[in-house]
Amino acid sequence: EVQLQASGGGLVQAGGSLRLSCAASGFTFDDYAIGWSRQAPGKEREGISCISVSDGSTFYADSVKGRFTISSDNAKNTVHLQMNSLKSEDTAVYSCAADERCPLYDSMWFFHEYDYWGQGTLVTVSN
């Protein structure tokens, strides 16, 4: 059974940090890319980061570049998203998903290409 388990969300003050984790099981982790997206109330889903586990390539949305860092722990089949300098506009439900490659083309995210999705984890940033 394929599972993606997202964790690490919570309430943090603006300027603070959180680390999200996405634990994967049921598929060959090394053959996949793991991405994070978020959705705030009343807004469209926004792709924010992705890592190709096989070669370590990483991608970031401009809105998080320089503040968020994605990494993979291949021994634990887990991808982390370190989020620093959080802002109130980062408040959203964050979800991780897996595909054979990061579904990002010409700066557009094709979320429907993700094969597997985890449940979301809520991040709330207070001013």
C-alpha positions in Angstrom: 0.0 0.0 0.0 1.4 3.4 -1.0 1.5 5.9 1.8 2.8 9.5 2.1 2.6 10.7 5.6 3.0 14.5 6.1 3.8 15.9 9.5 5.3 18.8 11.3 2.7 21.6 10.8 1.7 23.8 13.6 1.4 27.4 14.9 4.4 29.6 14.7 5.0 33.3 14.9 6.1 35.3 11.9 9.9 35.1 11.5 9.9 31.6 13.0 10.7 28.2 11.5 9.1 24.8 11.0 10.2 21.6 9.5 7.7 19.5 7.6 8.3 15.8 6.9 6.9 13.5 4.3 7.4 9.8 5.1 6.9 7.5 2.1 6.3 3.8 1.8 4.9 1.3 -0.6 6.9 2.4 -3.7 10.6 2.7 -4.7 11.5 6.0 -3.1 14.7 6.4 -5.0 12.8 6.3 -8.4 10.5 9.2 -7.5 10.3 12.9 -7.0 8.6 14.3 -4.0 7.0 17.7 -4.0 5.3 20.0 -1.6 2.3 22.2 -2.4 0.1 24.3 -0.3 -3.4 25.7 -0.4 -4.7 28.6 1.7 -8.4 29.1 2.3 -10.1 30.5 -0.8 -7.0 30.3 -2.9 -5.7 28.0 -5.6 -3.1 25.3 -4.8 0.4 26.6 -5.1 3.4 24.4 -5.9 6.3 25.4 -3.7 9.1 22.9 -3.9 10.1 19.5 -5.3 13.1 17.2 -5.1 14.1 14.5 -7.4 15.3 11.8 -5.0 17.4 10.0 -7.7 19.7 12.9 -8.5 19.0 15.5 -5.8 17.7 18.2 -8.2 15.6 20.7 -6.4 13.0 23.2 -7.4 11.4 26.1 -5.6 8.7 28.6 -6.2 9.8 32.2 -6.2 7.6 32.9 -3.2 9.7 30.6 -1.0 13.1 30.7 -2.6 15.8 31.5 -0.1 13.6 30.7 2.8 12.6 27.1 2.3 14.9 24.2 1.8 13.9 20.7 0.6 16.0 17.7 1.3 15.7 13.9 1.3 16.7 11.3 3.8 17.0 8.3 1.5 17.7 5.9 4.4 14.4 6.8 6.0 12.4 7.3 2.8 11.5 10.8 4.0 11.6 14.3 2.5 11.9 17.3 4.7 10.9 20.9 4.0 12.7 23.3 6.3 10.8 26.6 6.4 12.5 29.6 7.8 11.6 33.3 8.0 7.9 32.4 7.9 5.4 35.0 7.0 1.7 35.2 7.6 1.1 34.5 3.9 2.7 31.1 4.3 -0.3 30.0 6.3 -1.9 27.1 4.4 -2.4 23.4 4.4 0.8 21.8 3.1 0.6 18.5 1.2 3.3 16.2 -0.2 3.0 14.2 -3.3 5.1 11.8 -5.4 5.7 11.4 -9.1 8.4 10.0 -11.3 9.6 13.5 -11.9 8.8 16.9 -10.6 5.8 18.0 -12.6 7.1 21.5 -13.2 7.3 22.8 -16.7 8.0 26.4 -17.7 7.3 27.5 -14.1 3.9 25.8 -14.1 3.0 23.0 -11.8 0.9 20.1 -13.2 -0.5 18.7 -10.0 -2.6 16.1 -11.8 0.6 14.3 -12.8 1.4 13.4 -9.2 0.8 9.6 -8.8 0.4 9.7 -5.0 -0.7 12.2 -2.4 -0.4 12.4 1.3 -2.8 14.1 3.6 -2.2 17.8 4.4 -0.6 19.3 7.5 -1.7 22.8 8.6 0.8 25.6 9.0 -0.4 28.7 10.7 1.9 31.8 10.9 0.7 34.5 13.3 1.8 38.1 13.2 
